[in-house]
Structure formats: structure tokens, C-alpha cells
Amino acid sequence: MATTLLRTRVDARRAAAAKKILHGLGLDATTAVNMLFAQVIARRGLPFAVQEDGDAYAQSEYGLTPAEMDAAAKRIRQSIARERKAGTIRPVKSADDLL
């Protein structure tokens, strides 16, 4: 597959924070961008809603309070932990795994 060089400017603190999170997920920035682009193509749009902030998004999209969002996030983390332990989470090594 032919590739192209994509250059972009990103706030240094944001890039460092994102790289740290991506590393924890076993990803690098290139893979994350490829995953984003694969989802943009598959969905013919952004794979997430664009809104003002997290609390406003949760309130408008789901009608949830910040406390309810925290509780939901905790349940999701617990569910993911159970699935990892059970071995039922499918590994994603490249953007092609998402298609």
C-alpha cells in the first residue's frame, strides 16, 4: 500500500498527553491517525460527536449529569477489565482490523 506523509501542527502538551495515553493502549500516533481515517471513511464523517465540552455533550446527548457520567465510566472500565480477563476483547493492531 502506498503511503503519504501527513504533517500537522498540534499543541505540544496535547500531543504529549495523547501519546502517553496511546502508548498505554499499545498504539502510536501514526496508528491512531490511521484508525481515525479508517473510521472517517467507514462512517463518511467523524466517528464522534463534536460538541462544546464533555458535560454539555453528556447532558445533551444522553441527559446525564456529571455524577451519572462518572458512574457509567466506572461500569465501562469494570466491563472492559472483565472482558480482558476473559480474553473476549479482540486486539486491534492496525487500522485494517477495524474495517
Backbone as CSV, one residue per row, in Angstrom:
resi,resn,N_x,N_y,N_z,CA_x,CA_y,CA_z,C_x,C_y,C_z
1,MET,0.847,-1.167,0.000,0.000,0.000,0.000,0.894,1.233,0.000
2,ALA,0.630,2.145,-0.895,1.380,3.401,-0.943,0.964,4.281,0.234
3,THR,1.918,5.022,0.756,1.620,5.928,1.867,1.953,7.351,1.469
4,THR,1.454,8.282,2.258,1.755,9.688,2.057,2.135,10.286,3.400
5,LEU,2.981,11.280,3.365,3.388,11.966,4.582,2.357,13.036,4.900
6,LEU,1.822,12.998,6.095,0.828,13.963,6.545,1.443,14.771,7.669
7,ARG,1.543,16.070,7.488,2.124,16.931,8.523,1.027,17.806,9.105
8,THR,1.056,17.958,10.417,0.072,18.795,11.088,0.696,19.415,12.325
9,ARG,0.161,20.512,12.748,0.638,21.157,13.972,-0.345,20.859,15.097
10,VAL,0.222,20.450,16.234,-0.574,20.095,17.406,0.095,20.731,18.617
11,ASP,-0.708,21.238,19.532,-0.179,21.778,20.777,0.719,20.733,21.436
12,ALA,1.909,21.142,21.858,2.895,20.211,22.401,2.377,19.461,23.625
13,ARG,1.681,20.152,24.521,1.160,19.477,25.720,0.083,18.470,25.356
14,ARG,-0.766,18.829,24.402,-1.824,17.912,23.972,-1.206,16.680,23.315
15,ALA,-0.199,16.886,22.470,0.455,15.762,21.800,1.109,14.832,22.818
16,ALA,1.793,15.395,23.797,2.457,14.575,24.817,1.435,13.780,25.621
17,ALA,0.344,14.414,26.004,-0.691,13.723,26.778,-1.331,12.611,25.954
18,ALA,-1.606,12.890,24.694,-2.221,11.883,23.828,-1.265,10.719,23.591
19,LYS,0.012,11.020,23.358,0.992,9.951,23.134,1.092,9.032,24.347
20,LYS,1.023,9.609,25.540,1.089,8.803,26.759,-0.106,7.850,26.838
21,ILE,-1.285,8.358,26.542,-2.489,7.524,26.569,-2.418,6.459,25.480
22,LEU,-2.030,6.859,24.279,-1.920,5.910,23.176,-0.915,4.806,23.502
23,HIS,0.213,5.173,24.101,1.216,4.175,24.489,0.598,3.146,25.436
24,GLY,-0.201,3.636,26.380,-0.877,2.729,27.304,-1.849,1.794,26.615
25,LEU,-2.330,2.206,25.458,-3.239,1.376,24.666,-2.486,0.498,23.666
26,GLY,-1.166,0.639,23.657,-0.362,-0.141,22.720,-0.343,0.442,21.316
27,LEU,-0.615,1.733,21.209,-0.679,2.398,19.902,0.336,3.522,19.825
28,ASP,0.661,3.920,18.602,1.443,5.132,18.406,0.570,6.130,17.649
29,ALA,1.050,7.351,17.495,0.248,8.397,16.869,-0.113,8.047,15.428
30,THR,0.824,7.460,14.695,0.554,7.091,13.307,-0.597,6.100,13.220
31,THR,-0.572,5.086,14.064,-1.637,4.086,14.062,-2.967,4.717,14.455
32,ALA,-2.944,5.605,15.447,-4.177,6.266,15.883,-4.768,7.110,14.752
33,VAL,-3.932,7.836,14.031,-4.426,8.645,12.913,-4.975,7.736,11.816
34,ASN,-4.291,6.628,11.535,-4.805,5.682,10.541,-6.150,5.103,10.971
35,MET,-6.302,4.823,12.268,-7.579,4.324,12.776,-8.666,5.385,12.615
36,LEU,-8.329,6.633,12.935,-9.278,7.728,12.766,-9.714,7.826,11.312
37,PHE,-8.756,7.836,10.393,-9.084,7.963,8.974,-9.930,6.784,8.489
38,ALA,-9.623,5.569,8.963,-10.418,4.402,8.574,-11.866,4.572,9.021
39,GLN,-12.072,5.108,10.220,-13.428,5.324,10.715,-14.127,6.474,9.986
40,VAL,-13.389,7.515,9.644,-13.974,8.617,8.862,-14.494,8.077,7.535
41,ILE,-13.703,7.212,6.895,-14.115,6.618,5.621,-15.320,5.710,5.815
42,ALA,-15.255,4.842,6.815,-16.339,3.890,7.056,-17.655,4.589,7.401
43,ARG,-17.566,5.658,8.178,-18.770,6.359,8.629,-19.146,7.533,7.740
44,ARG,-18.228,7.888,6.843,-18.405,9.051,5.978,-18.606,10.312,6.826
45,GLY,-17.862,10.390,7.913,-17.907,11.517,8.833,-17.042,11.210,10.036
46,LEU,-17.021,12.117,10.983,-16.245,11.903,12.196,-16.866,10.785,13.034
47,PRO,-16.044,9.954,13.678,-16.572,8.856,14.478,-16.967,9.271,15.892
48,PHE,-17.159,10.555,16.105,-17.557,11.063,17.412,-18.304,12.370,17.189
49,ALA,-19.134,12.718,18.159,-19.878,13.967,18.080,-18.953,15.131,18.425
50,VAL,-19.153,16.231,17.761,-18.368,17.438,18.053,-19.287,18.382,18.820
51,GLN,-18.925,18.632,20.077,-19.736,19.467,20.940,-18.847,20.356,21.778
52,GLU,-19.465,21.207,22.581,-18.724,22.201,23.353,-17.800,21.600,24.399
53,ASP,-18.280,20.754,25.280,-17.445,20.121,26.288,-18.095,18.820,26.734
54,GLY,-17.374,18.040,27.501,-17.850,16.723,27.903,-19.165,16.744,28.661
55,ASP,-19.283,17.639,29.629,-20.519,17.696,30.411,-21.693,18.133,29.555
56,ALA,-21.476,19.122,28.689,-22.552,19.586,27.809,-22.951,18.467,26.849
57,TYR,-21.950,17.738,26.351,-22.235,16.623,25.442,-23.068,15.554,26.147
58,ALA,-22.639,15.145,27.327,-23.358,14.107,28.065,-24.782,14.546,28.373
59,GLN,-24.926,15.798,28.744,-26.258,16.306,29.072,-27.155,16.329,27.839
60,SER,-26.642,16.848,26.718,-27.483,16.978,25.530,-27.699,15.646,24.818
61,GLU,-26.665,14.814,24.771,-26.768,13.549,24.034,-27.482,12.467,24.829
62,TYR,-27.205,12.380,26.124,-27.736,11.290,26.939,-28.592,11.741,28.111
63,GLY,-28.626,13.037,28.378,-29.393,13.528,29.511,-28.776,13.139,30.847
64,LEU,-27.436,12.976,30.876,-26.759,12.535,32.094,-26.105,13.690,32.841
65,THR,-26.084,13.575,34.153,-25.366,14.529,34.993,-23.902,14.091,35.071
66,PRO,-23.009,14.969,35.526,-21.610,14.556,35.699,-21.463,13.334,36.610
67,ALA,-22.254,13.250,37.678,-22.183,12.095,38.580,-22.611,10.820,37.858
68,GLU,-23.642,10.913,37.025,-24.085,9.749,36.266,-23.036,9.328,35.232
69,MET,-22.363,10.321,34.629,-21.290,10.010,33.681,-20.134,9.293,34.387
70,ASP,-19.776,9.753,35.585,-18.713,9.100,36.354,-19.087,7.653,36.666
71,ALA,-20.334,7.428,37.058,-20.797,6.081,37.378,-20.780,5.199,36.129
72,ALA,-21.193,5.750,34.994,-21.186,4.992,33.742,-19.752,4.653,33.334
73,ALA,-18.848,5.608,33.474,-17.444,5.365,33.128,-16.866,4.251,33.995
74,LYS,-17.221,4.249,35.274,-16.742,3.203,36.176,-17.264,1.842,35.731
75,ARG,-18.557,1.771,35.353,-19.123,0.498,34.891,-18.447,0.037,33.607
76,ILE,-18.146,0.965,32.715,-17.478,0.610,31.459,-16.080,0.064,31.741
77,ARG,-15.324,0.746,32.615,-13.979,0.264,32.960,-14.038,-1.139,33.552
78,GLN,-15.014,-1.388,34.422,-15.151,-2.706,35.031,-15.494,-3.763,33.972
79,SER,-16.358,-3.398,33.045,-16.740,-4.318,31.975,-15.544,-4.656,31.087
80,ILE,-14.765,-3.652,30.746,-13.574,-3.879,29.920,-12.582,-4.770,30.655
81,ALA,-12.405,-4.523,31.943,-11.494,-5.353,32.735,-11.953,-6.807,32.737
82,ARG,-13.261,-7.038,32.879,-13.789,-8.410,32.862,-13.554,-9.054,31.491
83,GLU,-13.789,-8.289,30.423,-13.609,-8.839,29.075,-12.143,-9.139,28.784
84,ARG,-11.243,-8.274,29.244,-9.814,-8.553,29.062,-9.423,-9.831,29.793
85,LYS,-9.914,-9.969,31.021,-9.590,-11.153,31.818,-10.133,-12.415,31.151
86,ALA,-11.322,-12.295,30.561,-11.941,-13.443,29.891,-11.345,-13.689,28.503
87,GLY,-10.579,-12.730,28.001,-9.976,-12.876,26.677,-10.935,-12.650,25.535
88,THR,-12.014,-11.904,25.779,-13.014,-11.695,24.729,-12.875,-10.380,23.988
89,ILE,-11.881,-9.561,24.341,-11.643,-8.320,23.617,-10.730,-8.625,22.439
90,ARG,-11.163,-8.256,21.252,-10.403,-8.507,20.028,-9.276,-7.498,19.900
91,PRO,-8.041,-7.945,19.703,-6.940,-6.996,19.557,-6.997,-6.253,18.230
92,VAL,-6.593,-4.987,18.245,-6.534,-4.170,17.040,-5.089,-3.747,16.875
93,LYS,-4.450,-4.248,15.819,-3.045,-3.953,15.583,-2.847,-2.947,14.470
94,SER,-3.875,-2.747,13.645,-3.771,-1.764,12.570,-5.164,-1.262,12.217
95,ALA,-5.207,-0.200,11.438,-6.485,0.367,11.022,-7.285,-0.642,10.213
96,ASP,-6.610,-1.545,9.496,-7.307,-2.547,8.688,-8.141,-3.486,9.550
97,ASP,-7.751,-3.689,10.811,-8.515,-4.547,11.708,-9.882,-3.968,12.040
98,LEU,-10.079,-2.685,11.792,-11.353,-2.032,12.102,-12.343,-2.101,10.956
99,LEU,-11.882,-2.453,9.791,-12.765,-2.480,8.609,-13.424,-3.822,8.430
